Amino acid sequence: MGEINISILLASVIAGAAPILLATLGETVTEKSGIINLSLDGSIILSAMAGFVIALKTGSVVAGFLAGAMIGGLVAATVAFFSISLKQSQVAVGFVLTLMARDLAYFIGSPYSRVQGPQVGPSPIPFLEGIPYLGEIIFRHSIPVYLSLVMIGLVWWYLYRTPYGLRLRSVGEHPEASYARGINPKRVQMLYAVCGGLLVGLAGATFSLCIKPGWGQPQGAEGTGWIALALVIFGGWNPLRAALGAYLFAFLQVMSIYFQGWVPSVPAQVFQVAPFPLMILILVIISFAQKESILRWSEDRPIVRALLKTFTGTAPRALGRQQNT
């Protein structure tokens, strides 16, 4: 059994979590405004394809990331438009779009499957990369990975420390009251649906230009959107806790690689899919912890109550609801 290099393990977790973290933060912003975007999985795959193809054709990874972000924003805007303007079910529209975007990505991207193209390399930060242990873990990554780290604090600060974030949260909680205060809920929801979609699109481009360079079928990003949706719930619609969930999932993925070497008698496919049911199991546990009987039982147990409070959260009250304002 091989030994684990902790620095390499943690660095791999931070790098591997970047795309799912960007998608999770984007969906957190969107759902905070009251919109559910179930198109994430297809949007990530389509953005991954578009980002790689545009970067290949233009020779510019920047153009690829912009293309990926635009695709993510466009898909999210479609969900918001059908929901806000046409009063259609957010769940139904999002589910149809994720299937359509996925199939469209495979169809359009077929000629570019397994083609070598540009990719983003590591960009070590001068001086900081030389810090023992910490430098190797945090400061020797690519720019998209740095962006994912910065976005954790930025999204939290925006949501909870700015008047714009307060306006966003008020629309997600009570759009009618927001409208009475002079806020246009439809405009706010459309804006933040697109903003969240831009981050989801960046997540797709990060896959094909950074984490798993290239395009193919399957791409390796399949299922990421569903996990991102689950992580929003895991995080209680709080970006900091959602980020913790993204790193937990990435840790499970990285450890599955080690387990393949430690237990060669078990098929590799078992370890590859293991993080997904484990994440679902964690969500089931969180759902169980939110039951009234469990909460009453924890009232006389301060440590248990504090732990439950840390890992539970309440969805925005207007989430998924059709607005009349």
Buried (B, 14 or more C-beta within 10 A) or exposed (E): EEEEEEBEBBBBBBBBBBBBBBBBBBBBBBBBBBBBBBBBBBBBBBBBBBBBBBBBEBEBBEBBBBBBBBBBBBBBBBBBBBBBEEEBBBEEBBBBBBEBBBEBBBEEBEEBEEEEBBBBEEBBBEEEBEEEEEBBBBBBBBBBBBBBBEBBEEBBEBBEEEEEBEBBBBBBBBBEEBBEEEBBBBEBBBBBBBBBBBBBBBBBBBBBBBBBBBBBBEBBBBBBBBBBBBBBBBBBBBBEBBBBBBBBBBBBBBBBBBBBEEEEEEEBEEBEEBBBEEBEEBBEEBEEBBEEEEBEEBEEEEEBBEEBEEBBBEBBEBBBBEBEE
